[in-house]
């Protein structure tokens, strides 16, 4: 899920009303033509190690793009299962 959202953000396919963009470059709200170079993902309720690994391996391949993952906490298997039960 997180991977899909970040991938859509990089392709400018997310609705601007739901996912606002902050940019110093000229921005056309109709076309969302500004390519993302820094993406901050904050997971309310906590992120998992798997999500962090997936984002790091998929998107942090070069200096032109940086993806940062944050959350209330980092879940392990016990905390994740306790949270959803």
C-alpha positions in Angstrom: 0.0 0.0 0.0 2.7 2.5 1.0 4.8 1.6 -2.1 1.7 2.1 -4.4 1.0 5.6 -2.9 4.6 6.7 -3.2 4.8 5.4 -6.8 1.6 7.2 -7.7 3.0 10.4 -6.1 6.1 10.2 -8.2 4.0 9.8 -11.3 1.8 12.8 -10.2 -1.3 10.5 -10.2 -2.6 11.4 -6.7 -5.6 13.8 -6.3 -4.2 17.2 -5.2 -7.2 17.7 -2.9 -6.3 14.6 -0.9 -2.5 14.7 -1.2 -1.3 18.4 -1.2 2.0 19.3 -2.8 4.6 21.8 -1.4 7.0 23.1 -4.0 9.0 26.1 -4.8 8.8 25.3 -8.5 6.0 26.7 -10.7 3.0 24.5 -10.2 0.0 24.0 -12.4 -2.8 22.5 -10.2 -4.6 21.2 -13.3 -1.7 19.1 -14.6 0.3 18.5 -11.4 3.4 18.8 -13.6 6.0 19.2 -10.8 7.9 16.0 -10.4 8.4 14.9 -6.8 12.0 14.9 -5.5 11.3 14.7 -1.7 8.5 12.5 -0.5 7.6 12.4 3.2 5.4 9.4 4.3 3.9 9.6 7.8 1.9 6.6 8.9 -0.5 7.5 11.7 -0.7 4.5 14.0 2.9 3.4 13.2 4.9 2.0 10.3 6.4 -1.5 10.0 9.9 -2.6 9.4 8.7 -4.2 6.1 7.3 -0.8 4.9 10.6 0.9 5.7 12.6 -1.7 3.9 10.3 -1.7 0.9 10.6 2.1 0.5 14.3 2.2 1.1 15.0 -0.5 -1.5 12.5 0.8 -4.1 13.0 4.5 -4.1 16.2 5.6 -2.4 18.4 4.7 -5.3 20.0 8.0 -6.1 20.4 11.6 -5.0 17.6 13.0 -7.2 14.9 11.4 -5.1 14.5 11.0 -1.3 11.7 9.2 0.4 11.4 9.5 4.2 9.2 7.3 6.3 7.9 8.4 9.7 5.2 7.3 12.1 4.0 7.3 15.7 6.1 4.1 16.3 7.8 1.3 14.4 5.8 -1.9 14.8 7.3 -5.3 15.3 5.2 -8.4 14.8 3.9 -8.4 18.4 2.9 -4.7 18.5 1.3 -4.9 15.1 -0.8 -8.0 16.0 -1.8 -6.3 19.3 -2.8 -3.2 17.5 -5.1 -4.9 15.0 -6.8 -7.2 17.5 
